[in-house]
Amino acid sequence: MMGIDPGSYATGFAFLSLTGNKASVLDYGVIRPKKDEELIFRIGHIVDELEKLIAKYKPAAFCMEKAFFAKNANSALVLGHIRGAVMALGFKHNLAFSEKTARSVKQAVTGNGAASKEQVANMMGRLLGIQKMDCSLDASDALAVAWAGLF
């Protein structure tokens, strides 16, 4: 399962495998295009990096955090471009697709749909046996999205 927390400056990714009812981490991190690049180049960088990861881990499915309504229309539009590019990449690789709201991801991971990002990160460390969750919150959010996609 590939989990994606989309963003134009930081896209979190996670790859989990499931054996029985036990999830294990294959990889996770953040793709960070250059902030001063035009949007088209940031999208291209994110897609290129995800394509390499898909080739390496060969997931059968991916889950992405569902779009939310932002106060800033331009930010929502940019996020929509990122989400669309990731969806097209998933389609290209025949990956089953699901999406979860941030609230449902938090609920699945912590039991509290209003949990903080830090609480989600802490719980993902516990659930996946990661001794030191010293990653960005974008990466821990992607782990949580992948987790919610599995269960």
Buried (B, 14 or more C-beta within 10 A) or exposed (E): BBBBBBBBBBBBBBBBBEEEEEBEBBEBBBBBBEEEBEEEEBBBBBBEBBEEBBEEBEBEBBBBBBBEEEEEEEEEEBBEBBBEBBBEBBEEBEBEEEBBBBBBBBBBBBEEBEBEBEBBBBBBBEBBEBEEBEBBBBBBBBBBBBBBBBE
